[in-house]
């Protein structure tokens, strides 16, 4: 047997083995999506955007049987949802360790939109540091592959050549790009969803856009941009703190606000319900307000 045949057989074996931990999730009207068996007690992780139903879905197990599953938590910002099977099934797959995935490594996307496992082959095409999704979710690593994402593959695993889970595939966070939510993010978010049903995020109630600071202010602070307030919601924490249209937000809780990602990072769960200093620039004068950051409301069913 030559090297190419050995590689082909090895990849087929990895798909067959990992397929025992991939389920079919019937959580929307159109084609089902996929899910990953995440724990031996019946937890399944899948893609939030593929779940239309609020409480219970049907799940097709690798052995061909079907079972009901309860939606116990979901987070649109990381596109993760956690289900609990009424009857545990499938196999918990081994997960890749931190730092083992490399750009150029072979990668396989697995999906089970039907009764049998499906797969596409590619490579890890980009792997960078932490980033925030367009909805503000913190993702430990930017993980992109060039695998083909067929309909129903979202929620399924991206595996390496040994069948280990590298992440969960999603087509929703950045349209037109095959992203995978890394294992570290899945573990952190799924634990929070099991405990609380959602991820708590802070809320100021302002619409902002980056703005260049006057040169004297930049020279004194070492900060070249702030966030210009374009709107303030009535009754919001920002309005109660005295934030006005035209103010430029500089820092929140001592953290610089040079761009939208900085604001999203500063509005983490640990800042909520506490009196927090908000430094602003108003009429050329630097001043500090005190704001009690609220909690961002959970999206309604229509917003999902």
C-alpha positions in Angstrom: 0.0 0.0 0.0 1.4 3.4 -1.0 1.4 6.6 1.2 -1.6 8.0 -0.6 -3.7 4.9 0.1 -2.6 4.9 3.7 -3.6 8.5 4.1 -6.9 7.9 2.5 -7.7 4.9 4.7 -6.5 6.9 7.8 -8.9 9.8 7.0 -11.8 7.4 6.3 -11.1 5.7 9.7 -11.0 9.1 11.4 -14.4 10.0 9.9 -16.0 6.7 10.8 -14.7 6.9 14.4 -15.6 10.6 15.0 -19.0 10.1 13.3 -20.1 8.1 16.4 -20.1 11.4 18.2 -22.1 13.4 15.6 -25.9 13.7 15.8 -28.7 15.1 13.6 -30.5 18.1 15.1 -34.0 18.7 13.9 -34.5 22.2 15.3 -35.8 24.1 12.3 -38.3 23.8 9.5 -35.8 23.3 6.7 -32.9 20.9 6.5 -31.7 19.6 9.9 -28.3 20.6 11.3 -25.6 18.7 13.1 -24.5 18.5 16.7 -21.6 17.1 18.8 -22.0 14.7 21.7 -20.2 16.7 24.4 -20.7 14.7 27.6 -21.5 11.2 28.6 -24.6 12.4 30.5 -26.4 13.5 27.3 -25.2 17.0 26.6 -25.0 18.0 22.9 -23.6 21.3 21.5 -24.8 22.7 18.2 -25.2 25.9 16.3 -27.6 28.5 17.8 -28.8 29.8 14.4 -30.1 26.4 13.5 -32.5 26.1 16.4 -35.9 27.8 15.8 -37.7 25.9 18.5 -37.6 27.3 22.0 -37.9 24.3 24.3 -37.5 20.9 22.7 -36.1 19.4 19.5 -35.6 15.9 18.0 -32.2 14.4 17.7 -31.1 11.6 15.4 -28.4 9.4 17.1 -25.5 7.7 15.3 -27.1 4.3 15.8 -30.2 5.4 13.8 -32.5 5.9 16.8 -34.1 9.2 17.6 -34.7 10.9 20.9 -36.1 14.2 22.2 -33.7 16.8 23.5 -34.4 19.9 25.7 -32.8 23.2 24.7 -31.1 24.2 28.0 -29.2 27.3 26.8 -28.2 29.3 23.8 -25.9 32.2 23.0 -26.3 34.0 19.7 -23.1 36.0 20.1 -21.0 32.8 19.9 -23.6 30.8 17.9 -23.7 28.1 20.4 -26.6 26.1 21.9 -26.6 23.3 24.4 -29.2 20.5 24.3 -29.8 17.7 26.8 -30.8 14.4 25.4 -33.7 12.5 27.1 -31.8 9.3 26.2 -28.0 9.6 26.2 -26.4 8.2 23.0 -23.4 8.5 20.8 -19.7 8.7 21.9 -17.9 11.6 23.4 -15.1 12.5 21.1 -11.5 13.3 22.1 -10.7 17.0 21.8 -7.5 18.6 20.6 -5.2 20.2 23.2 -4.4 23.9 23.3 -1.8 24.8 20.6 -2.0 21.5 18.7 -3.8 22.9 15.7 -1.6 24.5 13.1 -2.2 26.4 9.9 -1.9 23.9 7.1 -3.0 20.9 9.1 -5.5 18.7 7.4 -9.1 19.2 8.7 -12.4 17.4 8.1 -15.8 18.9 8.5 -18.4 16.3 9.6 -22.1 16.7 9.4 -25.2 14.5 9.8 -28.1 16.3 8.1 -29.4 12.9 7.2 -29.2 9.4 8.6 -25.5 8.9 7.7 -22.3 10.8 8.4 -21.0 13.2 5.7 -17.6 14.8 5.4 -15.5 17.3 3.5 -11.8 17.7 3.5 -9.6 20.8 3.7 -6.9 22.5 5.8 -6.8 24.9 8.7 -6.3 28.1 6.7 -6.1 30.7 9.5 -5.5 30.5 13.2 -5.1 33.7 15.2 -5.6 35.1 18.7 -8.9 35.9 20.5 -11.5 38.0 18.7 -15.1 39.2 19.1 -17.9 38.2 16.9 -20.1 40.9 15.3 -22.6 40.4 18.2 -19.9 40.8 20.8 -19.2 37.2 21.8 -15.6 36.5 22.9 -14.0 33.7 20.9 -10.7 32.4 22.3 -9.2 31.8 18.8 -10.0 32.8 15.3 -10.1 29.4 13.5 -10.8 29.3 9.8 -10.7 26.4 7.4 -11.3 25.9 3.7 -13.6 23.0 4.1 -16.9 23.1 2.1 -19.8 23.8 4.4 -22.7 21.8 2.9 -26.3 22.5 4.1 -26.7 20.9 7.5 -23.0 21.0 8.5 -23.3 23.9 11.0 -23.1 22.5 14.5 -21.0 19.6 13.5 -17.3 19.2 14.4 -14.1 20.2 12.6 -11.8 17.3 13.3 -8.1 16.7 12.6 -6.6 13.7 10.9 -6.7 11.6 14.1 -10.4 12.3 14.6 -10.0 14.8 17.5 -12.4 17.7 17.7 -10.7 21.0 16.8 -13.9 23.1 17.0 -17.6 23.4 16.0 -18.3 24.5 12.4 -20.6 27.5 11.9 -21.6 29.4 8.8 -23.4 32.2 10.7 -20.7 34.3 12.5 -19.0 35.6 9.3 -21.0 35.0 6.1 -19.1 33.2 3.4 -16.3 32.0 5.7 -16.0 28.5 7.1 -15.3 29.2 10.8 -15.0 26.8 13.7 -15.7 27.8 17.3 -12.7 26.4 19.2 -12.9 23.8 21.9 -11.9 26.4 24.6 -14.9 28.6 23.7 -17.3 25.7 23.5 -16.2 24.5 27.0 -16.5 27.9 28.6 -19.8 28.9 27.0 -21.5 25.5 27.3 -20.7 25.4 31.1 -22.2 28.9 31.5 -25.3 27.9 29.5 -25.8 24.7 31.6 -25.5 26.8 34.8 -27.5 29.9 33.8 -29.2 29.2 30.4 -27.6 32.2 28.8 -24.5 34.4 28.8 -24.8 37.6 30.8 -23.5 40.7 28.9 -23.4 44.4 30.0 -25.6 47.1 28.5 -25.0 50.9 28.4 -27.7 51.9 25.9 -25.7 54.1 23.5 -25.0 54.1 19.8 -21.4 55.0 19.2 -18.8 55.3 16.4 -15.0 55.8 16.6 -13.8 59.4 16.5 -10.3 60.9 16.4 -9.4 62.8 19.6 -7.9 66.3 19.5 -4.1 66.3 19.2 -3.5 67.8 22.7 -5.8 65.1 24.2 -4.0 62.4 22.3 -0.6 63.7 23.4 -1.7 63.7 27.1 -3.4 60.4 27.2 -1.6 58.4 24.5 -5.1 57.5 23.2 -5.8 58.5 19.6 -9.5 57.6 19.3 -12.6 57.4 21.5 -16.2 56.5 20.9 -18.5 59.4 19.8 -22.0 59.0 21.2 -24.5 59.2 18.4 -27.6 58.1 20.3 -28.7 57.4 23.9 -31.6 55.2 24.7 -34.3 56.6 27.0 -34.1 55.1 30.5 -30.8 53.4 29.8 -27.8 53.2 32.2 -26.1 55.8 30.0 -29.0 58.2 30.2 -29.2 57.8 34.0 -25.5 58.5 34.3 -25.8 61.7 32.3 -24.3 60.7 29.0 -25.3 63.1 26.2 -25.2 63.2 22.4 -21.8 64.4 21.2 -19.9 63.1 24.2 -16.8 61.0 23.4 -16.4 57.9 25.6 -12.7 57.5 26.7 -12.6 54.8 29.3 -15.0 52.5 31.2 -13.8 51.1 34.5 -10.3 52.3 33.6 -10.2 50.4 30.3 -9.6 52.4 27.2 -12.4 52.7 24.7 -10.6 53.2 21.4 -13.0 51.1 19.3 -16.1 49.0 19.4 -14.2 45.9 20.4 -12.9 47.7 23.5 -16.5 48.6 24.5 -17.7 45.1 24.1 -14.8 43.8 26.1 -15.4 46.3 28.9 -19.1 45.3 29.1 -18.3 41.8 30.4 -20.4 40.1 33.0 -18.3 41.2 35.9 -19.0 44.9 35.5 -22.8 44.7 35.7 -24.7 46.1 38.6 -21.7 48.0 39.9 -21.0 51.7 40.0 -18.3 52.1 37.4 -16.4 55.2 36.4 -17.0 56.3 32.8 -14.5 58.9 31.5 -15.8 61.1 28.7 -14.7 64.1 26.7 -17.4 66.8 26.6 -16.8 70.2 25.0 -13.1 69.7 25.1 -13.1 69.0 28.8 -12.3 65.6 30.2 -14.7 64.5 33.0 -15.8 61.4 34.8 -19.4 60.1 35.2 -20.5 57.2 37.3 -22.6 54.6 35.5 -24.2 51.4 36.8 -24.0 49.0 33.8 -27.2 47.0 33.2 -27.7 43.6 31.7 -28.4 43.3 28.0 -31.8 41.8 27.5 -32.0 38.3 26.1 -33.1 38.2 22.4 -36.8 37.5 21.8 -37.9 34.6 19.7 -38.3 36.9 16.7 -34.7 38.1 17.1 -33.2 34.6 17.0 
